[in-house]
Amino acid sequence: QVQLVESGGGLVQAGGSLSVSCAASGTFNRVNVMGWYRQAPGKQRELVATVTAGGITTYGYSVKGRFAISRDYAKNTVYLQMNSLKPEDTAVYYCCADIIYDYSVRALWGQGTQVTVSS
């Protein structure tokens, strides 16, 4: 069974920094895209950042220049460094990954981790 295990998050004041990480564990051949989405109360889930197997990154418009995504390919882990946090960054952050096993691709989501930015 493959799962994504998230860690990090928490409470921080506006202007501060926080990081979250997500590791894929279980049996699989490789991981393609890994990334983060977030969902605030009453809002739709939105893209935060993704990174492909080749290292190409994509960022949501609202986090560009403030957040940085990185990846440890040997550990199948993705990291999100969040700087200059704003109250509007408050949300549940979900890790996602495309897991490849026996020529099939399966999209997985983590359980979510809360990030709260106080004003």
Secondary structure by P-SEA (a helix, b strand, c coil): cbbbbbbbbccccccbbbbbbbbbbcccccccccbbbbbcccccccccccccccbbbbbcccccccbbbbbcccccbbbbbbcccccccccbbbbbbbcccccbbbbbbccbbbbbbcc
